Amino acid sequence: MKRLLLLVISVLPLAAHCEVVSENLCFERGEGSPVKFELRTYYDETNKWHGGFVKYASSGVAIPLVLTDHQAEEVSPDMPWLATTTWTEVSDGKVSGEYEMVSQGVTVLSMTYTKKSNGRQYDFSHNWSIDFSAEKGCQWEQ
């Protein structure tokens, strides 16, 4: 009986292992604009779970995101697929906006935020030059 228990305990960590892939991107409204945010997304393909959050530089509060759509299309056999990913922003338990990112391979072609309350759209650019750390996020001041 003790051997069986030992076997079960030794195998459990293998069954519980799942790989979560994260992506961390820094966006800003435009050069000189104070509106900046970091996007962190998490993918667990084993459990088919996707989640994320945005954190604006001015507030530092994480706003949860729910993946609502992901479309991919092949534009050319010798190029990366074109992907459109839509995240719904949930603030205080209510849908407050939507982020739509268009990317091709590792290149972000566009990022648009649509505010739910008035339908206004805001365009952001991915800033590759910003340093990022898992502990501190986007390092806006350099």
N, CA, C and O atoms as a MOPAC input file, in Angstrom:
PM7 MOZYME 1SCF
protein

 N      0.82000 1    -1.19400 1     0.00000 1
 C      0.00000 1     0.00000 1     0.00000 1
 C      0.86400 1     1.25800 1     0.00000 1
 O      0.55900 1     2.22700 1    -0.69500 1
 N      1.94800 1     1.23800 1     0.78600 1
 C      2.83000 1     2.40100 1     0.84300 1
 C      3.50200 1     2.63300 1    -0.50800 1
 O      3.70300 1     3.77600 1    -0.92000 1
 N      3.84700 1     1.54700 1    -1.19000 1
 C      4.48300 1     1.67800 1    -2.50000 1
 C      3.52100 1     2.29600 1    -3.51200 1
 O      3.91900 1     3.12400 1    -4.33000 1
 N      2.26500 1     1.89200 1    -3.45100 1
 C      1.25700 1     2.44300 1    -4.35100 1
 C      1.08200 1     3.93800 1    -4.09700 1
 O      1.00800 1     4.72400 1    -5.04100 1
 N      1.01600 1     4.32500 1    -2.84800 1
 C      0.88600 1     5.73400 1    -2.48800 1
 C      2.10000 1     6.52400 1    -2.97400 1
 O      1.95600 1     7.62300 1    -3.50900 1
 N      3.28200 1     5.97000 1    -2.78900 1
 C      4.50300 1     6.62700 1    -3.24000 1
 C      4.50300 1     6.77900 1    -4.76300 1
 O      4.92300 1     7.81400 1    -5.28100 1
 N      4.04000 1     5.76700 1    -5.47400 1
 C      3.96800 1     5.82800 1    -6.92800 1
 C      2.99300 1     6.91800 1    -7.37600 1
 O      3.30400 1     7.69600 1    -8.27800 1
 N      1.82800 1     6.97300 1    -6.75500 1
 C      0.82800 1     7.98900 1    -7.10500 1
 C      1.37100 1     9.39000 1    -6.84400 1
 O      1.20400 1    10.28200 1    -7.67600 1
 N      2.00700 1     9.58800 1    -5.71800 1
 C      2.55500 1    10.90100 1    -5.37000 1
 C      3.66300 1    11.30600 1    -6.34000 1
 O      3.77900 1    12.48000 1    -6.69100 1
 N      4.46800 1    10.35300 1    -6.77100 1
 C      5.56400 1    10.68600 1    -7.68700 1
 C      5.07600 1    10.98300 1    -9.09900 1
 O      5.75800 1    11.68900 1    -9.84100 1
 N      3.91300 1    10.46300 1    -9.49100 1
 C      3.38400 1    10.67800 1   -10.83400 1
 C      2.52700 1    11.94200 1   -10.90700 1
 O      2.40000 1    12.51900 1   -11.98600 1
 N      1.94600 1    12.38300 1    -9.81900 1
 C      1.07400 1    13.55600 1    -9.82300 1
 C      1.72000 1    14.81000 1   -10.40300 1
 O      1.06600 1    15.50300 1   -11.18100 1
 N      2.95300 1    15.13600 1   -10.07200 1
 C      3.54100 1    16.33700 1   -10.67500 1
 C      3.59700 1    16.28100 1   -12.19700 1
 O      3.48700 1    17.31600 1   -12.85300 1
 N      3.76500 1    15.09300 1   -12.76900 1
 C      3.78300 1    14.96800 1   -14.22200 1
 C      2.41300 1    15.24600 1   -14.81200 1
 O      2.30900 1    15.86800 1   -15.86800 1
 N      1.37100 1    14.79800 1   -14.15100 1
 C      0.01400 1    15.01800 1   -14.63400 1
 C     -0.40300 1    16.46900 1   -14.45900 1
 O     -1.20800 1    16.97500 1   -15.24100 1
 N      0.12400 1    17.14100 1   -13.45800 1
 C     -0.26100 1    18.51800 1   -13.17600 1
 C      0.51300 1    19.52500 1   -14.01600 1
 O      0.15200 1    20.70200 1   -14.05300 1
 N      1.56900 1    19.08600 1   -14.68900 1
 C      2.39300 1    20.01300 1   -15.46500 1
 C      1.63400 1    20.53600 1   -16.67900 1
 O      1.05000 1    19.76500 1   -17.44000 1
 N      1.65000 1    21.84400 1   -16.84800 1
 C      1.13300 1    22.44700 1   -18.06200 1
 C      2.03000 1    23.63000 1   -18.39300 1
 O      2.57200 1    24.28300 1   -17.50100 1
 N      2.17500 1    23.89100 1   -19.65200 1
 C      3.04800 1    24.98300 1   -20.05100 1
 C      2.21100 1    26.19700 1   -20.42100 1
 O      1.38300 1    26.14600 1   -21.33100 1
 N      2.43800 1    27.27900 1   -19.70700 1
 C      1.76400 1    28.53400 1   -19.98700 1
 C      2.75700 1    29.43300 1   -20.71000 1
 O      3.85400 1    29.69700 1   -20.21700 1
 N      2.35600 1    29.89200 1   -21.87900 1
 C      3.20000 1    30.77500 1   -22.67500 1
 C      2.70500 1    32.19900 1   -22.47200 1
 O      1.50500 1    32.46200 1   -22.55600 1
 N      3.62100 1    33.10900 1   -22.20500 1
 C      3.21600 1    34.50400 1   -22.02000 1
 C      3.82300 1    35.38100 1   -23.10700 1
 O      4.87900 1    35.08500 1   -23.66500 1
 N      3.12200 1    36.45900 1   -23.38200 1
 C      3.59100 1    37.45500 1   -24.34100 1
 C      3.46500 1    38.81100 1   -23.66800 1
 O      2.43900 1    39.10800 1   -23.05500 1
 N      4.48800 1    39.62800 1   -23.77500 1
 C      4.49800 1    40.93500 1   -23.13000 1
 C      4.85500 1    41.99000 1   -24.16500 1
 O      5.92200 1    41.93700 1   -24.77700 1
 N      3.95200 1    42.95200 1   -24.35800 1
 C      4.16000 1    43.98300 1   -25.36800 1
 C      3.90400 1    45.36000 1   -24.77100 1
 O      3.05300 1    45.51600 1   -23.89500 1
 N      4.64300 1    46.35800 1   -25.24700 1
 C      4.50800 1    47.73500 1   -24.77700 1
 C      3.96500 1    48.59400 1   -25.92200 1
 O      4.50200 1    48.57400 1   -27.03000 1
 N      2.89400 1    49.34900 1   -25.64600 1
 C      2.25400 1    50.18000 1   -26.66400 1
 C      2.16900 1    51.62400 1   -26.19100 1
 O      2.09300 1    51.90100 1   -24.99400 1
 N      2.18500 1    52.54400 1   -27.16700 1
 C      1.97400 1    53.95400 1   -26.85200 1
 C      1.15500 1    54.59900 1   -27.95400 1
 O      1.14600 1    54.14700 1   -29.09900 1
 N      0.46800 1    55.66900 1   -27.57700 1
 C     -0.44900 1    56.35100 1   -28.48900 1
 C      0.29700 1    57.02900 1   -29.63200 1
 O     -0.19200 1    57.04100 1   -30.76100 1
 N      1.42900 1    57.57200 1   -29.36900 1
 C      2.23700 1    58.26700 1   -30.36900 1
 C      3.43200 1    58.87300 1   -29.67200 1
 O      3.46400 1    58.97200 1   -28.44600 1
 N      4.40000 1    59.27400 1   -30.44400 1
 C      5.59600 1    59.86000 1   -29.83700 1
 C      5.20600 1    61.09100 1   -29.03600 1
 O      4.52300 1    61.98400 1   -29.53700 1
 N      5.64300 1    61.12700 1   -27.80100 1
 C      5.35300 1    62.25700 1   -26.93000 1
 C      4.01900 1    62.17200 1   -26.21600 1
 O      3.74200 1    62.98900 1   -25.33800 1
 N      3.18500 1    61.20800 1   -26.56600 1
 C      1.88600 1    61.06600 1   -25.90500 1
 C      2.06800 1    60.41200 1   -24.54200 1
 O      2.86700 1    59.48700 1   -24.39300 1
 N      1.32900 1    60.89300 1   -23.55000 1
 C      1.44100 1    60.27000 1   -22.23000 1
 C      0.67900 1    58.94600 1   -22.11100 1
 O      0.83700 1    58.23600 1   -21.11800 1
 N     -0.14000 1    58.60700 1   -23.10700 1
 C     -0.96000 1    57.39600 1   -23.03400 1
 C     -0.13700 1    56.19800 1   -23.49900 1
 O      0.18700 1    56.05900 1   -24.67900 1
 N      0.19200 1    55.33200 1   -22.52700 1
 C      1.01900 1    54.15300 1   -22.78800 1
 C      0.46500 1    52.99100 1   -21.97600 1
 O     -0.03900 1    53.18400 1   -20.87000 1
 N      0.55900 1    51.78900 1   -22.52400 1
 C      0.13000 1    50.61600 1   -21.75800 1
 C      0.95100 1    49.40100 1   -22.12700 1
 O      1.54400 1    49.31800 1   -23.20200 1
 N      0.96500 1    48.45800 1   -21.19400 1
 C      1.58200 1    47.16600 1   -21.46800 1
 C      0.47200 1    46.14000 1   -21.60500 1
 O     -0.54700 1    46.20400 1   -20.91500 1
 N      0.68500 1    45.20400 1   -22.49700 1
 C     -0.24800 1    44.10200 1   -22.72900 1
 C      0.46800 1    42.82200 1   -22.34500 1
 O      1.54200 1    42.51600 1   -22.86300 1
 N     -0.13600 1    42.08300 1   -21.43500 1
 C      0.40100 1    40.76600 1   -21.06700 1
 C     -0.67600 1    39.73100 1   -21.36600 1
 O     -1.81200 1    39.84000 1   -20.90500 1
 N     -0.29800 1    38.73300 1   -22.14200 1
 C     -1.23900 1    37.66400 1   -22.45300 1
 C     -0.64100 1    36.32900 1   -22.03700 1
 O      0.57700 1    36.15500 1   -22.00600 1
 N     -1.51800 1    35.39800 1   -21.72000 1
 C     -1.11000 1    34.07500 1   -21.25700 1
 C     -1.92100 1    33.02800 1   -22.00600 1
 O     -3.13700 1    33.15200 1   -22.15300 1
 N     -1.22200 1    31.98300 1   -22.48200 1
 C     -1.86200 1    30.89900 1   -23.22900 1
 C     -1.49400 1    29.56900 1   -22.59800 1
 O     -0.31600 1    29.27100 1   -22.40100 1
 N     -2.49400 1    28.77900 1   -22.28600 1
 C     -2.28900 1    27.41900 1   -21.79500 1
 C     -2.97600 1    26.49200 1   -22.79000 1
 O     -4.17500 1    26.23300 1   -22.67900 1
 N     -2.22900 1    26.00000 1   -23.74600 1
 C     -2.80000 1    25.16100 1   -24.79900 1
 C     -3.29900 1    23.82500 1   -24.26300 1
 O     -4.24900 1    23.26100 1   -24.80600 1
 N     -2.67600 1    23.31100 1   -23.21100 1
 C     -3.10900 1    22.04100 1   -22.63500 1
 C     -4.55000 1    22.12700 1   -22.15500 1
 O     -5.35000 1    21.22400 1   -22.40200 1
 N     -4.87700 1    23.21700 1   -21.46900 1
 C     -6.22200 1    23.39500 1   -20.92000 1
 C     -7.09900 1    24.29900 1   -21.77100 1
 O     -8.23100 1    24.60400 1   -21.39400 1
 N     -6.58500 1    24.72800 1   -22.91400 1
 C     -7.31900 1    25.60600 1   -23.83300 1
 C     -7.79800 1    26.87200 1   -23.12900 1
 O     -8.96000 1    27.26200 1   -23.24400 1
 N     -6.88000 1    27.50700 1   -22.39800 1
 C     -7.20700 1    28.72800 1   -21.65700 1
 C     -6.35400 1    29.87900 1   -22.16200 1
 O     -5.15500 1    29.72400 1   -22.39500 1
 N     -6.98800 1    31.04200 1   -22.33000 1
 C     -6.30400 1    32.26300 1   -22.74300 1
 C     -6.76100 1    33.38100 1   -21.81500 1
 O     -7.94600 1    33.48200 1   -21.49800 1
 N     -5.84100 1    34.20600 1   -21.38700 1
 C     -6.18700 1    35.34300 1   -20.54000 1
 C     -5.14200 1    36.42200 1   -20.68000 1
 O     -4.11800 1    36.24200 1   -21.34000 1
 N     -5.41500 1    37.54400 1   -20.05000 1
 C     -4.43800 1    38.61800 1   -20.11500 1
 C     -4.89900 1    39.84200 1   -19.36300 1
 O     -5.95700 1    39.85200 1   -18.73400 1
 N     -4.08000 1    40.87400 1   -19.44400 1
 C     -4.45200 1    42.16300 1   -18.86600 1
 C     -3.66900 1    43.27300 1   -19.54600 1
 O     -2.62900 1    43.04400 1   -20.16300 1
 N     -4.20200 1    44.48600 1   -19.41300 1
 C     -3.47500 1    45.68400 1   -19.81800 1
 C     -3.21600 1    46.48500 1   -18.55500 1
 O     -3.99100 1    46.44600 1   -17.59800 1
 N     -2.11300 1    47.20900 1   -18.57600 1
 C     -1.77900 1    48.07200 1   -17.44500 1
 C     -1.26800 1    49.38500 1   -18.02700 1
 O     -0.21700 1    49.43100 1   -18.66800 1
 N     -2.03900 1    50.46200 1   -17.78900 1
 C     -1.64100 1    51.77300 1   -18.29300 1
 C     -0.54500 1    52.35300 1   -17.41300 1
 O     -0.56400 1    52.18800 1   -16.19300 1
 N      0.40800 1    53.03200 1   -18.03800 1
 C      1.55200 1    53.59900 1   -17.31700 1
 C      1.09600 1    54.60700 1   -16.26700 1
 O      1.72600 1    54.73000 1   -15.21700 1
 N      0.01500 1    55.32500 1   -16.53500 1
 C     -0.44600 1    56.37200 1   -15.62300 1
 C     -1.10500 1    55.82700 1   -14.36300 1
 O     -1.12800 1    56.51400 1   -13.34100 1
 N     -1.64400 1    54.60300 1   -14.40900 1
 C     -2.35300 1    54.08400 1   -13.23200 1
 C     -1.66300 1    52.89400 1   -12.58400 1
 O     -1.67100 1    52.77300 1   -11.35900 1
 N     -1.07100 1    52.01900 1   -13.37400 1
 C     -0.41700 1    50.83900 1   -12.82200 1
 C     -1.37300 1    49.75600 1   -12.36300 1
 O     -0.94200 1    48.76700 1   -11.76900 1
 N     -2.67800 1    49.92300 1   -12.62700 1
 C     -3.68300 1    48.93200 1   -12.23200 1
 C     -3.91200 1    47.97400 1   -13.39900 1
 O     -4.13200 1    48.40900 1   -14.53000 1
 N     -3.86100 1    46.67800 1   -13.12400 1
 C     -4.09700 1    45.67400 1   -14.16100 1
 C     -5.59000 1    45.57800 1   -14.45800 1
 O     -6.40200 1    45.40000 1   -13.55000 1
 N     -5.94300 1    45.69900 1   -15.74500 1
 C     -7.33300 1    45.58100 1   -16.19400 1
 C     -7.44700 1    44.25200 1   -16.93800 1
 O     -6.76700 1    44.05000 1   -17.94400 1
 N     -8.30000 1    43.34200 1   -16.45500 1
 C     -8.40100 1    42.01100 1   -17.06900 1
 C     -8.91400 1    42.04600 1   -18.50700 1
 O     -9.73200 1    42.88800 1   -18.87800 1
 N     -8.40800 1    41.10800 1   -19.29800 1
 C     -8.83700 1    40.93300 1   -20.68000 1
 C     -9.29600 1    39.49700 1   -20.89200 1
 O     -8.75600 1    38.55800 1   -20.30800 1
 N    -10.30600 1    39.35300 1   -21.74200 1
 C    -10.81700 1    38.04200 1   -22.12500 1
 C    -10.66300 1    37.91800 1   -23.63600 1
 O    -11.10800 1    38.79000 1   -24.38200 1
 N    -10.03900 1    36.84700 1   -24.08300 1
 C     -9.89200 1    36.61800 1   -25.51700 1
 C    -11.26800 1    36.32900 1   -26.10100 1
 O    -11.93400 1    35.38300 1   -25.68000 1
 N    -11.70200 1    37.14400 1   -27.07700 1
 C    -13.02900 1    36.94600 1   -27.66000 1
 C    -12.98900 1    36.49100 1   -29.11300 1
 O    -13.97300 1    35.95100 1   -29.61800 1
 N    -11.84900 1    36.70400 1   -29.79800 1
 C    -11.77500 1    36.24400 1   -31.18100 1
 C    -10.31400 1    36.17100 1   -31.62500 1
 O     -9.47500 1    36.97000 1   -31.20700 1
 N    -10.04300 1    35.20600 1   -32.46800 1
 C     -8.71000 1    35.08700 1   -33.07500 1
 C     -8.89400 1    34.51600 1   -34.47400 1
 O     -9.37600 1    33.39500 1   -34.64200 1
 N     -8.50700 1    35.29500 1   -35.46800 1
 C     -8.60200 1    34.87100 1   -36.86100 1
 C     -7.20500 1    34.89800 1   -37.46400 1
 O     -6.42500 1    35.81300 1   -37.20100 1
 N     -6.89600 1    33.90000 1   -38.26500 1
 C     -5.60100 1    33.85800 1   -38.94400 1
 C     -5.82200 1    33.50400 1   -40.40500 1
 O     -6.64300 1    32.65000 1   -40.74000 1
 N     -5.07000 1    34.17900 1   -41.26500 1
 C     -5.18600 1    33.88000 1   -42.69000 1
 C     -3.81100 1    33.87600 1   -43.34300 1
 O     -2.92200 1    34.64600 1   -42.98200 1
 N     -3.67300 1    33.00200 1   -44.29600 1
 C     -2.42100 1    32.91300 1   -45.03700 1
 C     -2.48100 1    33.92400 1   -46.17800 1
 O     -3.35200 1    33.83800 1   -47.04300 1
 N     -1.56000 1    34.87800 1   -46.17900 1
 C     -1.53600 1    35.88500 1   -47.23700 1
 C     -0.59200 1    35.48900 1   -48.36700 1
 O     -0.77200 1    35.89500 1   -49.51600 1
 N      0.40500 1    34.69500 1   -48.02600 1
 C      1.36500 1    34.20600 1   -49.01200 1
 C      2.05700 1    32.98300 1   -48.41400 1
 O      2.35000 1    32.97300 1   -47.21900 1
 N      2.32200 1    31.95700 1   -49.21400 1
 C      2.95500 1    30.75200 1   -48.67100 1
 C      4.34600 1    30.99300 1   -48.07300 1
 O      4.79700 1    30.22200 1   -47.22600 1
 N      5.01900 1    32.04900 1   -48.50700 1
 C      6.37100 1    32.30200 1   -48.00700 1
 C      6.43100 1    33.39900 1   -46.93400 1
 O      7.50700 1    33.91200 1   -46.62800 1
 N      5.28000 1    33.75300 1   -46.37200 1
 C      5.22900 1    34.77600 1   -45.31900 1
 C      4.46300 1    34.24200 1   -44.11000 1
 O      3.66100 1    33.31700 1   -44.24700 1
 N      4.70200 1    34.81700 1   -42.92100 1
 C      3.91700 1    34.41100 1   -41.74400 1
 C      2.43600 1    34.74800 1   -41.94300 1
 O      2.08600 1    35.65600 1   -42.69600 1
 N      1.59700 1    34.01300 1   -41.26600 1
 C      0.16300 1    34.24200 1   -41.34600 1
 C     -0.18400 1    35.60000 1   -40.75600 1
 O      0.51300 1    36.09600 1   -39.87000 1
 N     -1.25500 1    36.19800 1   -41.24600 1
 C     -1.78700 1    37.45300 1   -40.72700 1
 C     -2.82100 1    37.09800 1   -39.66400 1
 O     -3.78900 1    36.39400 1   -39.94900 1
 N     -2.62200 1    37.57900 1   -38.45200 1
 C     -3.51200 1    37.22800 1   -37.34000 1
 C     -4.19900 1    38.47000 1   -36.78900 1
 O     -3.56700 1    39.50700 1   -36.58800 1
 N     -5.49800 1    38.35100 1   -36.54900 1
 C     -6.26800 1    39.41000 1   -35.90000 1
 C     -6.79900 1    38.84000 1   -34.59400 1
 O     -7.55100 1    37.86500 1   -34.59000 1
 N     -6.40100 1    39.45300 1   -33.48500 1
 C     -6.78000 1    38.98000 1   -32.15800 1
 C     -7.57900 1    40.06600 1   -31.46000 1
 O     -7.17000 1    41.22700 1   -31.42800 1
 N     -8.72400 1    39.68100 1   -30.90000 1
 C     -9.59100 1    40.63500 1   -30.21300 1
 C     -9.71400 1    40.24700 1   -28.75100 1
 O    -10.04600 1    39.11000 1   -28.41500 1
 N     -9.43600 1    41.22600 1   -27.88200 1
 C     -9.54300 1    41.05000 1   -26.43800 1
 C    -10.60300 1    42.00000 1   -25.91100 1
 O    -10.62600 1    43.17400 1   -26.28300 1
 N    -11.49200 1    41.49900 1   -25.03900 1
 C    -12.50000 1    42.33700 1   -24.39700 1
 C    -11.99600 1    42.74300 1   -23.02400 1
 O    -11.54200 1    41.91300 1   -22.23600 1
 N    -12.08700 1    44.04600 1   -22.75500 1
 C    -11.63300 1    44.61500 1   -21.48500 1
 C    -12.78500 1    44.57900 1   -20.48200 1
 O    -13.90400 1    44.98600 1   -20.79600 1
 N    -12.50300 1    44.09000 1   -19.27700 1
 C    -13.51400 1    44.01000 1   -18.22300 1
 C    -13.03200 1    44.84100 1   -17.03900 1
 O    -12.00800 1    44.53700 1   -16.42700 1
 N    -13.78700 1    45.89700 1   -16.72500 1
 C    -13.42500 1    46.78600 1   -15.63000 1
 C    -14.60200 1    46.88400 1   -14.66400 1
 O    -15.72600 1    47.16300 1   -15.08000 1
 N    -14.35100 1    46.66000 1   -13.39700 1
 C    -15.40000 1    46.65900 1   -12.36700 1
 C    -16.54000 1    45.70800 1   -12.72100 1
 O    -17.70600 1    46.00700 1   -12.46300 1
 N    -16.20300 1    44.56600 1   -13.31000 1
 C    -17.19100 1    43.54600 1   -13.63300 1
 C    -18.01300 1    43.82400 1   -14.88100 1
 O    -18.94400 1    43.07800 1   -15.18300 1
 N    -17.68400 1    44.88700 1   -15.61500 1
 C    -18.44300 1    45.24000 1   -16.81700 1
 C    -17.49900 1    45.36300 1   -18.00900 1
 O    -16.32600 1    45.70800 1   -17.86300 1
 N    -18.03900 1    45.07100 1   -19.19200 1
 C    -17.26100 1    45.25200 1   -20.41500 1
 C    -17.08000 1    46.74800 1   -20.63200 1
 O    -18.05600 1    47.49500 1   -20.70000 1
 N    -15.82300 1    47.18300 1   -20.74200 1
 C    -15.56300 1    48.61800 1   -20.88500 1
 C    -14.89800 1    48.97200 1   -22.21200 1
 O    -14.83700 1    50.14500 1   -22.57900 1
 N    -14.40300 1    47.97200 1   -22.93100 1
 C    -13.77000 1    48.26700 1   -24.20800 1
 C    -13.25600 1    47.02200 1   -24.88400 1
 O    -13.44400 1    45.90300 1   -24.40700 1
 N    -12.59300 1    47.24700 1   -26.02000 1
 C    -12.09700 1    46.13300 1   -26.81700 1
 C    -10.76700 1    46.51700 1   -27.46300 1
 O    -10.61000 1    47.62400 1   -27.97600 1
 N     -9.83200 1    45.60300 1   -27.43000 1
 C     -8.53000 1    45.77600 1   -28.07100 1
 C     -8.45900 1    44.83500 1   -29.26400 1
 O     -8.74900 1    43.64500 1   -29.13900 1
 N     -8.07600 1    45.36600 1   -30.41700 1
 C     -7.89600 1    44.53600 1   -31.60400 1
 C     -6.46900 1    44.71300 1   -32.10500 1
 O     -6.04100 1    45.81800 1   -32.43700 1
 N     -5.74600 1    43.60600 1   -32.15100 1
 C     -4.35500 1    43.62800 1   -32.59200 1
 C     -4.21600 1    42.81000 1   -33.87200 1
 O     -4.66700 1    41.66700 1   -33.94900 1
 N     -3.58900 1    43.41300 1   -34.86200 1
 C     -3.29500 1    42.72200 1   -36.11400 1
 C     -1.78600 1    42.52500 1   -36.16200 1
 O     -1.01900 1    43.48000 1   -36.04000 1
 N     -1.37000 1    41.27500 1   -36.34200 1
 C      0.06100 1    40.97000 1   -36.36000 1
 C      0.37200 1    39.98400 1   -37.47800 1
 O     -0.49400 1    39.25700 1   -37.96400 1
 N      1.64100 1    39.99200 1   -37.86500 1
 C      2.12700 1    39.04000 1   -38.85900 1
 C      3.47700 1    38.55600 1   -38.36500 1
 O      4.46100 1    39.29500 1   -38.38200 1
 N      3.51300 1    37.30700 1   -37.92600 1
 C      4.71600 1    36.80900 1   -37.26500 1
 C      4.89500 1    37.57000 1   -35.95900 1
 O      3.95600 1    37.66400 1   -35.16900 1
 N      6.08000 1    38.11100 1   -35.72100 1
 C      6.33400 1    38.87200 1   -34.48900 1
 C      6.07800 1    40.36800 1   -34.67100 1
 O      6.24900 1    41.14300 1   -33.72900 1
 N      5.67300 1    40.77900 1   -35.86600 1
 C      5.43600 1    42.19500 1   -36.14500 1
 C      3.98700 1    42.56300 1   -35.86200 1
 O      3.06700 1    41.96000 1   -36.41400 1
 N      3.78500 1    43.56200 1   -34.99300 1
 C      2.44700 1    44.07800 1   -34.71800 1
 C      2.17200 1    45.16900 1   -35.74700 1
 O      2.84800 1    46.19800 1   -35.76400 1
 N      1.18700 1    44.94300 1   -36.59900 1
 C      0.85500 1    45.90400 1   -37.65000 1
 C     -0.05400 1    47.01000 1   -37.13400 1
 O      0.06300 1    48.16000 1   -37.55600 1
 N     -0.96400 1    46.66500 1   -36.21900 1
 C     -1.84900 1    47.68300 1   -35.64800 1
 C     -2.41900 1    47.21100 1   -34.31900 1
 O     -2.55900 1    46.01400 1   -34.06700 1
 N     -2.74200 1    48.18300 1   -33.47800 1
 C     -3.42800 1    47.93500 1   -32.20700 1
 C     -4.44400 1    49.05800 1   -32.04500 1
 O     -4.08800 1    50.23600 1   -32.03400 1
 N     -5.70500 1    48.68000 1   -31.92100 1
 C     -6.77600 1    49.66200 1   -31.78300 1
 C     -7.58400 1    49.35300 1   -30.53900 1
 O     -7.95300 1    48.20600 1   -30.28800 1
 N     -7.85600 1    50.40100 1   -29.75800 1
 C     -8.73100 1    50.27000 1   -28.59000 1
 C    -10.03200 1    50.98400 1   -28.91000 1
 O    -10.01900 1    52.12500 1   -29.37300 1
 N    -11.16500 1    50.31500 1   -28.66600 1
 C    -12.47800 1    50.92200 1   -28.83600 1
 C    -13.14500 1    51.00000 1   -27.47500 1
 O    -13.36400 1    49.98200 1   -26.81800 1
 N    -13.46800 1    52.22000 1   -27.05900 1
 C    -14.12500 1    52.44500 1   -25.76800 1
 C    -15.60800 1    52.15000 1   -25.92200 1
 O    -16.26000 1    52.70700 1   -26.80500 1
 N    -16.15000 1    51.28200 1   -25.07600 1
 C    -17.53400 1    50.83900 1   -25.22000 1
 C    -18.53300 1    51.96100 1   -24.97700 1
 O    -19.55200 1    52.02900 1   -25.66400 1
 N    -18.27100 1    52.84000 1   -24.02100 1
 C    -19.25100 1    53.86100 1   -23.63900 1
 C    -19.56800 1    54.85100 1   -24.75500 1
 O    -20.69600 1    55.33600 1   -24.83900 1
 N    -18.59100 1    55.16300 1   -25.61900 1
 C    -18.85900 1    56.14500 1   -26.66900 1
 C    -18.44500 1    55.68200 1   -28.07100 1
 O    -18.65900 1    56.40700 1   -29.04300 1
 N    -17.86300 1    54.49700 1   -28.18900 1
 C    -17.47400 1    53.96000 1   -29.48900 1
 C    -16.22500 1    54.57700 1   -30.09600 1
 O    -15.86400 1    54.24800 1   -31.22600 1
 N    -15.56000 1    55.46400 1   -29.36800 1
 C    -14.34500 1    56.09500 1   -29.89700 1
 C    -13.22100 1    55.07700 1   -30.02200 1
 O    -13.06000 1    54.19000 1   -29.18400 1
 N    -12.45000 1    55.23100 1   -31.09600 1
 C    -11.32000 1    54.33700 1   -31.34300 1
 C    -10.00800 1    55.09300 1   -31.17200 1
 O     -9.88300 1    56.26000 1   -31.54300 1
 N     -9.03500 1    54.38900 1   -30.59600 1
 C     -7.71400 1    54.95200 1   -30.36500 1
 C     -6.68300 1    53.98800 1   -30.93400 1
 O     -6.71600 1    52.79100 1   -30.64800 1
 N     -5.77100 1    54.51400 1   -31.74000 1
 C     -4.72000 1    53.69200 1   -32.33500 1
 C     -3.44900 1    53.78800 1   -31.50500 1
 O     -3.08900 1    54.85700 1   -31.01300 1
 N     -2.77700 1    52.65100 1   -31.36000 1
 C     -1.53100 1    52.57000 1   -30.60700 1
 C     -0.47000 1    51.90800 1   -31.46700 1
 O     -0.77800 1    51.15200 1   -32.38900 1
 N      0.78500 1    52.20300 1   -31.14900 1
 C      1.91600 1    51.58900 1   -31.84500 1
 C      2.70900 1    50.73500 1   -30.87000 1
 O      2.89100 1    51.09900 1   -29.70800 1
 N      3.17000 1    49.61100 1   -31.35300 1
 C      4.02600 1    48.73900 1   -30.55100 1
 C      5.41000 1    49.37300 1   -30.49300 1
 O      5.97300 1    49.73000 1   -31.52700 1
 N      5.95900 1    49.51300 1   -29.29300 1
 C      7.27700 1    50.11900 1   -29.12600 1
 C      8.28300 1    49.03500 1   -28.76000 1
 O      8.32000 1    48.56800 1   -27.62100 1
 N      9.10400 1    48.63500 1   -29.74000 1
 C     10.11300 1    47.59400 1   -29.54200 1
 C     11.27000 1    48.05600 1   -28.67600 1
 O     11.97600 1    47.23100 1   -28.09600 1
 N     11.47400 1    49.36000 1   -28.57800 1
 C     12.66700 1    49.86700 1   -27.89100 1
 C     12.51800 1    49.94200 1   -26.37400 1
 O     13.48600 1    50.25100 1   -25.67900 1
 N     11.33700 1    49.66700 1   -25.85100 1
 C     11.10700 1    49.72700 1   -24.40900 1
 C     11.55800 1    48.41900 1   -23.76200 1
 O     11.18700 1    47.33300 1   -24.20800 1
 N     12.35900 1    48.53800 1   -22.71000 1
 C     12.76400 1    47.35500 1   -21.94600 1
 C     11.58300 1    46.84300 1   -21.14200 1
 O     10.71900 1    47.61100 1   -20.72000 1
 N     11.55900 1    45.52500 1   -20.93500 1
 C     10.46600 1    44.89300 1   -20.20200 1
 C     11.03500 1    43.87800 1   -19.23100 1
 O     11.96700 1    43.14300 1   -19.55700 1
 N     10.46300 1    43.84300 1   -18.02900 1
 C     10.81000 1    42.77500 1   -17.09000 1
 C      9.51500 1    42.21200 1   -16.52300 1
 O      8.52600 1    42.93200 1   -16.38700 1
 N      9.52100 1    40.92600 1   -16.19400 1
 C      8.32500 1    40.28100 1   -15.65300 1
 C      7.90300 1    40.90700 1   -14.33100 1
 O      6.71300 1    40.94300 1   -14.01500 1
 N      8.85700 1    41.39700 1   -13.56100 1
 C      8.55000 1    41.98000 1   -12.25300 1
 C      8.00400 1    43.40200 1   -12.36700 1
 O      7.08000 1    43.77200 1   -11.64200 1
 N      8.56900 1    44.19700 1   -13.27200 1
 C      8.22300 1    45.62000 1   -13.34400 1
 C      7.43500 1    46.01100 1   -14.58400 1
 O      6.93600 1    47.13400 1   -14.66000 1
 N      7.31200 1    45.12100 1   -15.54900 1
 C      6.57800 1    45.44800 1   -16.76300 1
 C      7.37700 1    46.33500 1   -17.70000 1
 O      8.60500 1    46.26400 1   -17.73200 1
 N      6.68000 1    47.17300 1   -18.46500 1
 C      7.32700 1    48.07500 1   -19.41900 1
 C      8.06300 1    49.17500 1   -18.66200 1
 O      7.49800 1    49.82400 1   -17.78200 1
 N      9.30800 1    49.37100 1   -19.01000 1
 C     10.14600 1    50.39400 1   -18.36800 1
 C     10.07700 1    51.67300 1   -19.20800 1
 O     10.95900 1    51.93300 1   -20.02600 1
 N      9.02300 1    52.46800 1   -18.99800 1
 C      8.77400 1    53.64500 1   -19.82800 1
 C      9.83600 1    54.71500 1   -19.66400 1
 O     10.22900 1    55.35100 1   -20.64200 1
 N     10.30100 1    54.92100 1   -18.45700 1
 C     11.31900 1    55.95300 1   -18.21000 1
 C     12.69500 1    55.33400 1   -18.37500 1
 O     13.06800 1    54.43200 1   -17.62500 1
 N     13.44500 1    55.81400 1   -19.34800 1
 C     14.78200 1    55.25400 1   -19.59000 1
 C     15.81700 1    56.34100 1   -19.61000 1
 O     17.00100 1    56.06300 1   -19.79900 1

